[in-house]
Amino acid sequence: MKDYNKCSLYYIEEDVEKEKKYMESVINYIEYYNYRSRSCKYSFYILMIIKMVSLGIIPVLELAQTNGSWAVRIGMVSFFGLLCEALQEAFRLKEKWILYRNTYNILTSEQRQYAVKKGKYKGSSEDFQKFVENVEEIIGDEARKWDKAVKKKGTNN
């Protein structure tokens, strides 16, 4: 009987270790999506501000122009505005920001529900397995949404 208890205890410790390692990977996913969301958000806002300022200053430069010497300056400012717009479109910063933020929120909610055993994890004997399946589905869903968005736009980002 003692051997069975030791064996049983080993399996419990092994399961706890697996759960701990998986929870660490979930935390890493959450941190990743939070970081990516913030970086896309800030990049989007920076490019948007540069674009708005550069395009907004063109009429001022046009009015200040007394002779043809300002044409190059106006052209450069126009170029920066268009460059910012092209970068926003090429990198899809707003779409990525929203997608990453949604995935972050869903993963965080899933983790909290599992930690406090609420919602779909209330009283189930297969809680951890269900949690793993749900997390993997969330991450896979994010990839499918991104793939769909790329195909919809017709680009290969």
C-alpha positions as CSV (number, residue, x, y, z in Angstrom):
1,M,0.0,0.0,0.0
2,K,2.9,2.4,0.7
3,D,4.3,2.0,-2.8
4,Y,0.9,2.9,-4.3
5,N,0.7,6.0,-2.2
6,K,4.2,7.1,-3.2
7,C,3.4,6.4,-6.8
8,S,0.1,8.3,-6.5
9,L,2.0,11.2,-4.8
10,Y,4.5,11.2,-7.6
11,Y,1.8,11.6,-10.2
12,I,0.1,14.4,-8.3
13,E,3.4,16.3,-8.0
14,E,4.0,15.7,-11.8
15,D,0.6,17.0,-12.6
16,V,1.2,20.1,-10.4
17,E,4.5,20.7,-12.1
18,K,2.9,20.4,-15.6
19,E,0.2,22.8,-14.6
20,K,2.7,25.3,-13.1
21,K,4.8,25.2,-16.3
22,Y,1.8,25.7,-18.5
23,M,0.6,28.6,-16.4
24,E,4.0,30.2,-16.8
25,S,3.6,29.9,-20.6
26,V,0.1,31.4,-20.4
27,I,1.5,34.3,-18.4
28,N,4.2,34.7,-21.1
29,Y,1.5,34.8,-23.8
30,I,-0.4,37.4,-21.8
31,E,2.7,39.5,-21.5
32,Y,3.5,39.1,-25.2
33,Y,0.0,40.2,-26.3
34,N,0.0,43.1,-23.9
35,Y,3.5,44.3,-25.1
36,R,2.5,43.9,-28.8
37,S,-0.7,45.7,-28.2
38,R,1.0,48.6,-26.5
39,S,3.8,48.9,-29.1
40,C,1.3,48.8,-32.0
41,K,-0.9,51.4,-30.2
42,Y,2.0,53.8,-29.6
43,S,3.4,53.4,-33.1
44,F,0.0,54.0,-34.6
45,Y,-0.5,57.2,-32.5
46,I,3.0,58.5,-33.2
47,L,2.6,58.0,-37.0
48,M,-0.9,59.5,-36.8
49,I,0.4,62.6,-35.0
50,I,3.3,63.1,-37.4
51,K,0.9,62.7,-40.3
52,M,-1.6,65.2,-38.9
53,V,1.0,67.8,-38.1
54,S,2.8,67.5,-41.4
55,L,-0.4,67.6,-43.4
56,G,-1.7,70.4,-41.3
57,I,1.4,72.5,-41.7
58,I,1.2,72.5,-45.5
59,P,-1.4,75.3,-45.8
60,V,0.7,77.4,-43.4
61,L,3.8,76.9,-45.4
62,E,1.9,77.7,-48.6
63,L,0.6,81.0,-47.1
64,A,4.1,81.9,-45.8
65,Q,5.6,81.3,-49.2
66,T,6.7,84.6,-50.8
67,N,8.7,83.1,-53.6
68,G,9.3,79.7,-55.1
69,S,11.9,78.8,-52.5
70,W,9.4,77.1,-50.2
71,A,8.3,74.5,-52.7
72,V,10.9,72.0,-51.6
73,R,9.9,72.4,-47.9
74,I,6.3,71.9,-48.7
75,G,7.1,68.9,-50.8
76,M,9.1,67.4,-47.9
77,V,6.3,67.9,-45.4
78,S,3.9,66.3,-47.9
79,F,6.2,63.4,-48.3
80,F,6.4,62.8,-44.5
81,G,2.6,62.8,-44.3
82,L,2.3,60.3,-47.1
83,L,5.1,58.2,-45.7
84,C,3.3,58.0,-42.3
85,E,0.1,56.9,-44.0
86,A,2.0,54.3,-46.0
87,L,3.7,52.9,-42.9
88,Q,0.3,52.7,-41.1
89,E,-1.2,50.8,-44.0
90,A,1.8,48.6,-44.5
91,F,2.2,47.5,-40.9
92,R,-1.5,47.5,-40.1
93,L,-0.8,49.0,-36.7
94,K,-4.4,49.8,-35.7
95,E,-5.7,46.3,-36.7
96,K,-2.8,44.6,-34.9
97,W,-3.3,46.8,-31.8
98,I,-7.0,45.9,-31.6
99,L,-6.5,42.2,-32.3
100,Y,-3.6,41.9,-29.7
101,R,-5.6,43.8,-27.1
102,N,-8.7,41.6,-27.6
103,T,-6.5,38.4,-27.3
104,Y,-4.8,39.8,-24.2
105,N,-8.2,40.6,-22.6
106,I,-9.6,37.1,-23.4
107,L,-6.5,35.3,-22.1
108,T,-6.5,37.4,-18.9
109,S,-10.2,36.6,-18.3
110,E,-9.6,32.9,-19.0
111,Q,-6.7,32.8,-16.6
112,R,-8.7,34.6,-13.8
113,Q,-11.7,32.3,-14.2
114,Y,-9.4,29.3,-14.0
115,A,-7.6,30.7,-11.0
116,V,-10.7,31.3,-8.9
117,K,-12.6,28.3,-10.4
118,K,-15.5,30.3,-11.7
119,G,-17.6,30.1,-14.8
120,K,-16.8,27.1,-17.0
121,Y,-14.2,25.9,-14.4
122,K,-16.7,25.7,-11.5
123,G,-16.6,22.2,-10.0
124,S,-15.2,20.3,-13.0
125,S,-12.8,17.4,-12.5
126,E,-11.2,18.2,-15.9
127,D,-10.5,21.9,-15.2
128,F,-6.9,22.0,-16.2
129,Q,-7.5,20.1,-19.5
130,K,-10.4,22.4,-20.3
131,F,-8.2,25.4,-19.5
132,V,-5.5,24.2,-21.8
133,E,-7.9,23.6,-24.6
134,N,-9.5,27.0,-24.2
135,V,-6.2,28.9,-24.1
136,E,-5.0,27.0,-27.2
137,E,-8.3,27.9,-29.0
138,I,-7.9,31.5,-28.1
139,I,-4.3,31.7,-29.4
140,G,-5.3,29.7,-32.6
141,D,-8.3,32.0,-33.1
142,E,-6.0,35.1,-33.0
143,A,-3.9,33.5,-35.7
144,R,-6.9,32.7,-37.8
145,K,-8.3,36.2,-37.4
146,W,-5.0,37.7,-38.5
147,D,-4.8,35.4,-41.5
148,K,-8.3,36.3,-42.5
149,A,-7.5,40.0,-42.2
150,V,-4.4,39.7,-44.3
151,K,-6.3,37.8,-47.0
152,K,-9.1,40.3,-46.9
153,K,-6.7,43.1,-47.6
154,G,-4.9,41.1,-50.3
155,T,-1.4,41.6,-48.8
156,N,1.2,39.3,-47.4
157,N,2.0,41.0,-44.1
